[in-house]
Amino acid sequence: MPSDRDTAFAVWLTGLPASGKSTVALALAAELAGKGVRAALLESDAVRREIAPNAGYGEAERDAFYATLAFLARVLVLHGVPVIVDATANRRAYRDRAREGIPLFLEVHIRCPLAVCQARDPKGIYRRGADGTARNVPGVSAPYEPPLEPEVVVDGERDEPAVAVGRIISALVKKGFLRLRTLGKDV
């Protein structure tokens, strides 16, 4: 059985704000932990607060932030730490940069209709976008470029987190990124 260092991977969850990325990310982290895999969770808002608290959301600031997030994920993976990235990363280029730099990379698209995301709006992003206090809201006043060929697609409106996590785990196993032990044998 290879060590965790040999099999560390990154799962990048992308989708519109309020699509369900954080819910799936937390459920995935818990499921992996239950299987003995301790993954680091890089949640974009939390990372932004720590490393770039004054950064805006313009194109240049987003580019710099997502480059940093991809770098952090890459460093963790190269040091044997599986990583879950919970980040909109509204441009494909941001996610492609991460894919290029991380040997074992899985992109998950949490697909959810904009109207559903706007109705959820737990952080008030869409409300602030509508009243003009937030600019560059992905899917509204800034583009959101969905992945062209994600390894996993989750229906953020209908799929229960356990179903989404099951699909992600299956994809990790199928790609050889994750080996699960069953009765002393690798699966």
N, C-alpha and C positions, 0 to 999 in steps of 0.2 A: 504494500500500500504506500503510495507516495505521501510525503509529508504535506501539511497544509501549504508550506512554502512553494511546493511544486505545483499546487493546484489552485492557488489564489486567483480570483476572477473579479471582474467588475460587472455589476448589473446596473444599467442606467435607465431609470424610469422617467419618461418624458410624456408630456401632455399639457393641455391647457391648464392654467391655474384653476383649482377646485375640481379637477377631473377625477381625483381619487389617488393621486400618486403617493401622498403621505400615508394614507390608510394602508395601501398595498405594501409600501416600504416597511412600515412597522410590522405588519403581519408576516412579511418575508423574513425579516430579521428574527422574529420570534420563532418561526418554523425552522429556520436554519440553526438557531441556538438549540432547539429541541433535538436536532440531529447531530449536535456536537460541533457545529461550524459557527464560530464567533465572527460575525461580519461587522465591519465598521459601517455606520450609517452616516453619510454625508448629506445632510438636508440643506438645500441651498440657502434658505433664509437664515438658518443658524450659522452656517459658515460665513455668509455675507456679514452678519452682525459682528463676528469675531475678526475677520481679516480686512473687511472693507466697509466699515459702518457708515461712511459718508459718501460711498459711491452711488452714483445715480443709475438710471436705467436706460441711458442712451446707448446707441450702437457700440461706441468705443468702450464704454464702461462695461457693458455686457460681455463684449469680446474678451476684455481683460479678466473679468471675473470668471467666465467659463473656462478660459485657458488655465487659470489658477486652480479651479475645481478639478479639471482633468489632470493637472499635474499632481495634485494631492492624491487623487484616486490611483494614479499610476505609481507613485512612490509607495503607497500602502500595498498595492498588489505585488510590486517587485520585492517587498519585504515580507511577503507571505500572508498578508491580511486580506481576506475577501472583503469587497466593498459593495455597498448598495448606495447609489447616487440618486437622490430624490430632487430632480431639478427640471424645470420647464425647458431650459435651453432652447429657446424659440427658433433658432436657426439650425439647420442641418449641419452647417459647418462646425458649430460648437461640438456637436456629438461626434461628427466624423473625426475631429481632431483627437477626441478621447479614444475612439476606436483605433486610430492609427498608432497611438502611443501605449495602448494597454493590450498585452498579448491575448488574454482571454477576456473578451468583451461581449456582453449580451445586451442588446437594446430592447426595451419593453415600451411599447406605445400604449398609454392609457388613453384610449379613444373615447371621447365623451362630447356630446353636442354642446355647442357654445351656450345655448339657452339653459341647459341643465346646469352647467358650470356657473352661469350668472345667477341662477336661482339659489344655488348653494352658497356661494360667495362668503365662506367663513371668515376671511381676512378683510373683507370689504374692498377688494381690489377693483371689482367691476363697478361698484357703487362710486368709488373715488374716481374711476375713469369716466363715468357718466357725468359726474358733477364738475369735472375738470381739475380736480386736485391731484390726480395721478395721470401721467402721460405714459405713452408707450406700453399699454396693456396688451400682452400677447393675445392675438385672436380678435382684437378690437381696433386699437390704434397703433399696434405694432404687429408685424406678421408672425404667424406661427406656422412653421414648415414641418408638417408631420413626417416621420421617417418614411422612406421609400420601401425599405425592406427590413423592418424590425424582425428580430427572432421570435418575439412574442407580441401579440395584440390582445389587450384586455378591454372589454366593454365596460368603461367606467360608470355607465348608467345602470347596467343590469347585472354584471358579474359580482358575485359575493367575493370578499377578499380571499377566502379559502380556495375558491375556484381559481382565481388569478394566481395565487401563490403556487397551487398545484401545477399550473401550466408552466410557470417560471422554473420550478424545481425540475419538472420533466425536461425542459429545454436544456437546463444546466447539465443534467445527467446525459441526455442524448448527445450533447456536444463534447462530453468527456471532461467538462469543467468541474463536475462534482461527482464524487464516488461515495455512495452510501453503503454502510456496512449492515449486512443482515446475517445474523447467526454466524458471525465470524468470516463471512464471505463478502467480497466487494460486489456491489450491484451497479 
